[in-house]
Amino acid sequence: MGDAQEVHDLDDGDQGAISDSSDDEAGSTGVDAAEYEDDSIHTFEGHQDGVYAVAWCPTKKDLVATGGADDKAFLWRVGHDAFEETGGAFFQLDGHEDTVASLAFNHDGSLLASGGMDGVVKVWDTETGACLQTLDGPGDAVEWVAWHPRGDVVLAGTADFSAWMWEGRRGAWMATFSGHTAPVAAGAFTPDGRAVVTAGGEGDASLRVWDPRSGACTASVSGHPFHAAGVTCLALSPDGASALTGSEDGAAKVVSLGTGRVGATLVTDPARPGHEDQGERAGVEAVAWVPALPGAAASAALDGALVFWDLATATPRAICQHPAGITRLAVHPSEPLVFTACMDGAVRAWDARSGRCNACFRGHEAPVQDLAVSPDGKLVLAGAEDGAARVFSLEEGIARMVAEQGQRPEP
């Protein structure tokens, strides 16, 4: 089924897997301390390869999970208080035979689902680190995992062109959603849990809505005016009425889940900067709604552009250029702030109202691949190809930016 090891980091003479960065210099990176800039307040270095998935427990403000190319996942606690209480102890979650590419906590934080490139989903008890279930069935890599918003039902999209649904605690198979003609690149339950929405990647370029009780496809969107290339990312509106999708074609689309109608196509003017790469549109890697700013959404692409959109007019509110491609977005739970993960190794916090960068967090020495924000919005967790996961304080990041630039962010 998989094994969990509780590992204790109690040797004061060594740099352990978890470190309180307030006491660290250059860590174990080998970079000269005089040149090394690390803004993190907490660093986890238990992985032996790149970190590709991170998640933050929705009910426990200091519990996080990370997964990586070393075929392992870890459960650990964040912050100085947790470090003092546990002595740096963490759960090492073994059992996957390939990269752990996706992680998700269930609604009450009691369960963690891990999805592997080995085609397996595992369900873990977050209190003990025990593997409760190994969910077999998919014939290829698991692309993503997601939970029902109120129940212990887990959903996974796979590279075998299907999505799978199980009862997480018992491990009982519930449904297989078949119909895509390419890997199922993204998906989720609607906020009310009454429907499943999936999106097909390269070779499919469709959006499908499913009845989770019957497994039937109730709506399908493809062809003009939808995407001309594979869908890469998906976000559902807070009211569950619409889907926001991003694609390899460089566009984002807003689709009504009730009618299947494409309500807006979000592309920047070819005459101005945006999702453009050497004359061609760069693929959109991440999309997000901004609940604290009604009528606003965000898209990010490999050309380094974060675009905030006015959905009423389908025009950019602001274009925020990064020095390298963007891999992931995360949204603050209560403020109009969007965090970006960048291939230059930095994490940034942007004000969706003005497009201003409120904070820039450094410490990673390789592209950042995933982000998660704490339930109270005070901290952000980043996982990167350098094999480390780092936690950054939003308050400290804003203070640094104010000290450097002399301007305070908007209230």
C-alpha positions as CSV (number, residue, x, y, z in Angstrom):
1,M,0.0,0.0,0.0
2,G,2.9,2.4,0.7
3,D,4.8,3.2,3.8
4,A,5.1,6.3,6.0
5,Q,8.2,7.0,8.1
6,E,8.2,9.5,10.9
7,V,11.6,11.1,10.6
8,H,13.1,13.2,13.4
9,D,15.7,15.9,12.8
10,L,17.3,16.2,16.3
11,D,21.0,16.3,15.6
12,D,22.1,19.8,16.4
13,G,25.4,19.3,14.6
14,D,23.9,18.8,11.2
15,Q,21.7,20.8,8.7
16,G,18.5,18.8,8.8
17,A,15.7,18.4,6.3
18,I,13.7,21.2,7.9
19,S,15.4,24.4,8.9
20,D,14.2,27.6,10.5
21,S,15.7,30.0,8.0
22,S,16.0,32.8,10.5
23,D,19.0,30.9,11.9
24,D,20.5,29.9,8.5
25,E,23.0,31.4,6.2
26,A,23.4,29.8,2.8
27,G,21.9,26.5,3.8
28,S,23.3,23.5,2.0
29,T,23.2,24.9,-1.5
30,G,26.9,25.4,-1.9
31,V,26.3,29.1,-2.9
32,D,28.6,31.6,-1.3
33,A,26.8,33.2,1.7
34,A,27.8,36.7,0.5
35,E,26.0,36.1,-2.8
36,Y,23.1,34.0,-1.6
37,E,19.8,35.7,-1.1
38,D,17.2,33.7,0.8
39,D,14.0,35.5,1.8
40,S,12.3,32.3,3.2
41,I,11.4,31.9,6.8
42,H,11.4,28.1,6.6
43,T,13.1,25.6,4.3
44,F,12.5,21.9,3.7
45,E,15.3,20.0,2.0
46,G,14.1,16.4,2.5
47,H,13.6,15.7,-1.2
48,Q,16.5,14.3,-3.2
49,D,15.2,15.7,-6.5
50,G,13.0,18.5,-7.8
51,V,9.8,19.4,-6.0
52,Y,6.9,19.5,-8.4
53,A,3.8,19.6,-6.1
54,V,2.9,21.4,-2.9
55,A,-0.3,21.7,-0.9
56,W,-1.4,23.5,2.2
57,C,-3.9,22.0,4.6
58,P,-7.2,24.0,4.6
59,T,-7.9,23.5,8.3
60,K,-4.4,23.4,9.9
61,K,-2.5,26.6,9.4
62,D,0.9,25.0,9.8
63,L,0.5,21.6,7.9
64,V,1.8,21.3,4.4
65,A,2.7,18.6,1.9
66,T,5.3,18.4,-0.8
67,G,5.9,15.8,-3.6
68,G,8.7,15.4,-6.1
69,A,10.8,13.6,-8.7
70,D,12.3,11.4,-6.0
71,D,9.0,9.5,-6.0
72,K,8.2,10.7,-2.5
73,A,5.8,12.9,-0.7
74,F,6.3,14.5,2.7
75,L,4.0,15.9,5.4
76,W,5.6,18.6,7.6
77,R,4.8,21.6,9.7
78,V,5.7,25.2,9.1
79,G,7.0,27.8,11.4
80,H,9.2,28.3,14.4
81,D,6.6,27.1,16.9
82,A,6.1,23.9,15.0
83,F,9.9,23.4,14.6
84,E,10.4,23.8,18.4
85,E,7.5,21.5,19.2
86,T,8.4,18.7,16.8
87,G,12.2,19.0,16.6
88,G,11.9,19.1,12.9
89,A,10.0,15.7,12.7
90,F,8.0,15.0,9.5
91,F,6.3,12.1,7.7
92,Q,8.0,10.6,4.7
93,L,5.3,9.1,2.5
94,D,6.8,6.2,0.4
95,G,5.2,3.9,-2.1
96,H,5.1,5.7,-5.5
97,E,7.3,4.4,-8.2
98,D,7.6,7.6,-10.2
99,T,7.4,11.3,-9.7
100,V,4.7,12.6,-7.3
101,A,3.2,15.2,-9.6
102,S,0.1,16.3,-7.7
103,L,-1.2,16.7,-4.1
104,A,-4.4,17.8,-2.6
105,F,-5.9,17.8,1.0
106,N,-9.6,17.0,1.4
107,H,-12.1,19.5,2.8
108,D,-11.4,19.0,6.5
109,G,-7.6,18.3,6.1
110,S,-7.8,14.8,7.5
111,L,-6.8,13.2,4.2
112,L,-4.1,13.8,1.6
113,A,-4.2,12.5,-2.0
114,S,-1.0,12.1,-3.9
115,G,-1.0,11.4,-7.7
116,G,2.0,9.9,-9.3
117,M,3.4,9.5,-12.8
118,D,3.3,5.8,-12.0
119,G,-0.5,5.9,-12.6
120,V,-1.4,5.5,-8.9
121,V,-3.3,7.7,-6.5
122,K,-2.6,7.2,-2.8
123,V,-4.7,8.4,0.1
124,W,-2.9,9.3,3.4
125,D,-4.0,9.9,7.0
126,T,-2.6,13.4,7.8
127,E,-2.5,12.7,11.6
128,T,-0.4,9.5,11.4
129,G,1.1,9.5,7.9
130,A,-0.4,6.1,7.2
131,C,-1.4,5.1,3.7
132,L,-5.1,4.3,3.9
133,Q,-5.6,3.4,0.2
134,T,-3.8,2.8,-3.0
135,L,-6.2,3.6,-5.9
136,D,-5.3,1.6,-9.0
137,G,-7.0,1.7,-12.4
138,P,-5.5,4.4,-14.6
139,G,-3.3,3.1,-17.4
140,D,-0.9,6.0,-17.4
141,A,0.4,8.9,-15.4
142,V,-1.9,10.8,-13.1
143,E,-1.9,14.5,-14.2
144,W,-3.8,16.0,-11.2
145,V,-5.9,15.1,-8.1
146,A,-8.8,17.0,-6.6
147,W,-11.4,16.3,-3.8
148,H,-15.1,16.8,-3.6
149,P,-15.7,20.1,-1.8
150,R,-17.6,18.5,1.1
151,G,-17.0,14.7,0.9
152,D,-14.2,12.2,0.9
153,V,-14.5,11.6,-2.8
154,V,-11.3,12.0,-4.8
155,L,-11.0,12.7,-8.5
156,A,-8.0,12.2,-10.8
157,G,-7.2,13.1,-14.4
158,T,-4.8,10.8,-16.3
159,A,-2.7,10.6,-19.4
160,D,-4.8,7.6,-20.5
161,F,-7.5,10.1,-21.7
162,S,-9.8,9.5,-18.8
163,A,-10.7,10.8,-15.3
164,W,-11.3,8.5,-12.3
165,M,-13.4,8.9,-9.2
166,W,-13.1,6.9,-5.9
167,E,-14.4,7.0,-2.4
168,G,-11.2,8.0,-0.7
169,R,-11.4,6.3,2.7
170,R,-12.7,3.0,1.5
171,G,-10.9,3.0,-1.8
172,A,-14.0,2.0,-3.7
173,W,-14.1,2.9,-7.4
174,M,-17.1,5.1,-8.2
175,A,-16.8,6.2,-11.9
176,T,-14.6,6.5,-14.9
177,F,-15.2,9.5,-17.2
178,S,-14.2,8.5,-20.7
179,G,-14.5,10.6,-23.9
180,H,-11.4,12.8,-24.2
181,T,-9.0,11.9,-27.0
182,A,-5.8,13.1,-25.2
183,P,-4.5,13.3,-21.7
184,V,-7.0,15.0,-19.3
185,A,-4.8,18.0,-18.4
186,A,-7.0,19.7,-15.8
187,G,-10.2,19.1,-13.9
188,A,-12.2,19.7,-10.7
189,F,-15.6,19.3,-9.0
190,T,-17.8,22.3,-9.2
191,P,-18.1,24.2,-5.9
192,D,-21.4,22.6,-5.1
193,G,-20.0,19.2,-5.9
194,R,-22.8,18.4,-8.3
195,A,-20.7,18.2,-11.5
196,V,-17.2,17.3,-12.6
197,V,-15.4,19.5,-15.2
198,T,-12.5,18.2,-17.2
199,A,-10.3,19.6,-20.0
200,G,-8.3,17.8,-22.7
201,G,-4.7,18.5,-23.6
202,E,-2.8,18.4,-26.8
203,G,-4.8,16.5,-29.5
204,D,-8.2,17.1,-27.7
205,A,-8.8,20.7,-26.9
206,S,-12.2,20.2,-25.3
207,L,-14.0,21.0,-22.1
208,R,-16.4,18.4,-20.8
209,V,-19.0,18.5,-17.9
210,W,-20.0,15.2,-16.3
211,D,-22.7,13.9,-13.9
212,P,-20.7,12.3,-11.1
213,R,-23.6,10.0,-10.2
214,S,-24.2,8.5,-13.6
215,G,-20.8,9.1,-15.2
216,A,-22.5,10.6,-18.2
217,C,-21.1,13.6,-20.1
218,T,-23.8,16.3,-19.9
219,A,-22.0,19.0,-22.0
220,S,-19.0,19.2,-24.3
221,V,-17.3,22.3,-25.7
222,S,-14.8,22.1,-28.6
223,G,-13.9,23.7,-31.9
224,H,-14.4,27.4,-32.8
225,P,-14.8,29.6,-30.8
226,F,-13.1,27.4,-28.2
227,H,-9.4,26.7,-28.1
228,A,-7.5,25.7,-31.2
229,A,-4.9,23.7,-29.3
230,G,-4.8,21.6,-26.1
231,V,-6.1,23.0,-22.8
232,T,-3.4,23.3,-20.2
233,C,-5.2,24.7,-17.2
234,L,-8.7,25.2,-15.7
235,A,-10.3,27.3,-12.9
236,L,-14.0,27.3,-11.9
237,S,-15.7,30.5,-10.9
238,P,-16.6,30.7,-7.2
239,D,-20.3,30.4,-8.1
240,G,-19.7,27.4,-10.3
241,A,-21.4,29.0,-13.3
242,S,-18.3,29.4,-15.5
243,A,-15.0,27.8,-16.4
244,L,-11.8,29.8,-17.1
245,T,-9.4,27.9,-19.4
246,G,-5.9,28.4,-20.7
247,S,-4.4,26.8,-23.7
248,E,-1.3,26.1,-25.8
249,D,-2.9,28.5,-28.3
250,G,-2.0,31.5,-26.1
251,A,-5.6,32.4,-25.2
252,A,-7.8,32.1,-22.2
253,K,-11.5,31.5,-22.5
254,V,-14.5,32.0,-20.3
255,V,-17.2,29.3,-20.8
256,S,-20.7,29.0,-19.4
257,L,-21.1,25.6,-17.8
258,G,-24.8,25.8,-18.2
259,T,-25.0,26.6,-21.9
260,G,-21.5,25.7,-23.1
261,R,-21.2,29.1,-24.7
262,V,-17.8,30.8,-24.9
263,G,-18.6,34.1,-23.3
264,A,-15.2,35.7,-23.6
265,T,-11.9,35.2,-25.4
266,L,-9.0,36.7,-23.5
267,V,-6.1,37.6,-25.9
268,T,-3.9,40.6,-25.8
269,D,-3.7,43.0,-28.7
270,P,-0.9,41.8,-31.1
271,A,0.4,45.4,-31.2
272,R,1.2,45.4,-27.4
273,P,3.1,43.1,-25.1
274,G,1.2,40.1,-23.6
275,H,1.2,36.4,-24.3
276,E,3.5,36.6,-27.3
277,D,6.7,34.8,-28.0
278,Q,8.7,35.7,-31.0
279,G,5.6,36.6,-33.0
280,E,3.6,33.6,-31.9
281,R,1.3,33.3,-28.9
282,A,3.0,31.7,-25.9
283,G,1.1,28.9,-24.2
284,V,-1.0,29.9,-21.2
285,E,0.3,27.8,-18.2
286,A,-2.1,29.0,-15.4
287,V,-5.4,30.8,-15.0
288,A,-7.2,32.1,-11.9
289,W,-10.3,34.0,-10.8
290,V,-9.8,36.8,-8.3
291,P,-12.7,36.5,-5.9
292,A,-11.7,39.6,-3.9
293,L,-12.0,41.7,-7.1
294,P,-15.3,40.8,-8.8
295,G,-15.2,40.7,-12.6
296,A,-11.4,40.1,-12.6
297,A,-9.3,37.1,-13.6
298,A,-5.7,36.4,-14.3
299,S,-3.7,34.4,-16.8
300,A,0.0,33.6,-17.0
301,A,2.2,32.2,-19.7
302,L,5.6,31.0,-20.7
303,D,6.4,34.4,-22.2
304,G,6.6,35.8,-18.6
305,A,3.4,37.8,-18.8
306,L,0.9,37.9,-16.0
307,V,-2.3,39.5,-17.4
308,F,-5.1,40.8,-15.2
309,W,-8.4,40.8,-17.2
310,D,-11.5,42.9,-16.9
311,L,-14.1,40.2,-17.8
312,A,-16.9,42.7,-18.6
313,T,-14.8,44.0,-21.5
314,A,-12.4,41.1,-22.1
315,T,-9.6,43.5,-22.0
316,P,-6.4,43.7,-19.9
317,R,-6.5,45.6,-16.7
318,A,-2.7,45.3,-16.3
319,I,0.1,43.3,-17.9
320,C,2.9,42.4,-15.5
321,Q,6.1,41.2,-17.2
322,H,8.4,38.7,-15.6
323,P,12.0,38.0,-16.6
324,A,11.2,34.4,-17.4
325,G,8.2,32.1,-17.9
326,I,5.5,31.7,-15.3
327,T,4.6,28.1,-14.3
328,R,1.8,28.6,-11.6
329,L,-0.6,31.0,-10.0
330,A,-2.0,31.1,-6.5
331,V,-4.6,33.5,-5.2
332,H,-4.8,35.1,-1.7
333,P,-7.9,33.9,0.1
334,S,-9.3,37.3,1.0
335,E,-7.3,40.1,-0.7
336,P,-6.9,41.0,-4.4
337,L,-3.4,39.5,-4.5
338,V,-2.1,36.9,-7.0
339,F,1.2,35.0,-6.4
340,T,3.3,33.8,-9.4
341,A,5.9,31.0,-9.6
342,C,8.6,31.9,-12.1
343,M,11.3,30.1,-13.9
344,D,13.8,32.6,-12.6
345,G,13.4,31.0,-9.2
346,A,11.4,33.8,-7.7
347,V,7.9,34.0,-6.2
348,R,6.1,37.4,-6.6
349,A,2.9,38.9,-5.1
350,W,0.9,41.2,-7.4
351,D,-2.0,43.6,-6.7
352,A,-4.8,42.7,-9.2
353,R,-6.2,46.2,-9.0
354,S,-3.1,48.0,-10.1
355,G,-0.8,45.4,-11.5
356,R,1.9,46.5,-9.0
357,C,4.4,44.0,-7.6
358,N,4.0,44.1,-3.8
359,A,6.6,41.6,-2.9
360,C,9.4,39.5,-4.5
361,F,10.6,36.4,-2.7
362,R,14.0,34.8,-3.6
363,G,15.8,31.8,-2.3
364,H,15.3,29.1,-5.0
365,E,18.1,28.5,-7.4
366,A,16.0,26.8,-10.1
367,P,12.5,27.2,-11.6
368,V,9.6,27.2,-9.2
369,Q,7.0,24.6,-10.2
370,D,4.2,24.9,-7.7
371,L,2.7,27.3,-5.1
372,A,0.2,27.1,-2.2
373,V,-1.0,29.8,0.1
374,S,-1.8,29.4,3.8
375,P,-5.5,29.5,4.8
376,D,-5.0,32.9,6.4
377,G,-3.0,34.3,3.5
378,K,0.0,35.2,5.5
379,L,2.4,32.7,4.1
380,V,3.2,31.1,0.7
381,L,4.8,27.8,0.0
382,A,6.9,27.2,-3.1
383,G,8.4,24.0,-4.5
384,A,11.2,24.1,-7.1
385,E,13.5,22.1,-9.3
386,D,16.4,22.7,-6.9
387,G,14.9,20.0,-4.6
388,A,13.8,22.5,-1.9
389,A,10.4,23.8,-0.6
390,R,10.5,27.2,0.9
391,V,8.0,29.2,3.0
392,F,7.8,33.0,2.6
393,S,6.1,35.6,4.7
394,L,3.9,38.0,2.8
395,E,4.3,40.7,5.6
396,E,8.0,40.4,5.5
397,G,8.0,40.5,1.7
398,I,5.9,43.7,1.6
399,A,8.2,45.3,4.2
400,R,11.3,44.6,2.1
401,M,9.6,46.1,-1.0
402,V,8.6,49.2,1.0
403,A,12.2,49.6,2.3
404,E,13.6,49.2,-1.2
405,Q,11.2,51.3,-3.1
406,G,9.7,53.6,-0.5
407,Q,6.1,52.9,-1.5
408,R,3.4,51.1,0.5
409,P,0.9,48.8,-1.3
410,E,-2.7,49.9,-1.7
411,P,-4.9,49.1,1.3
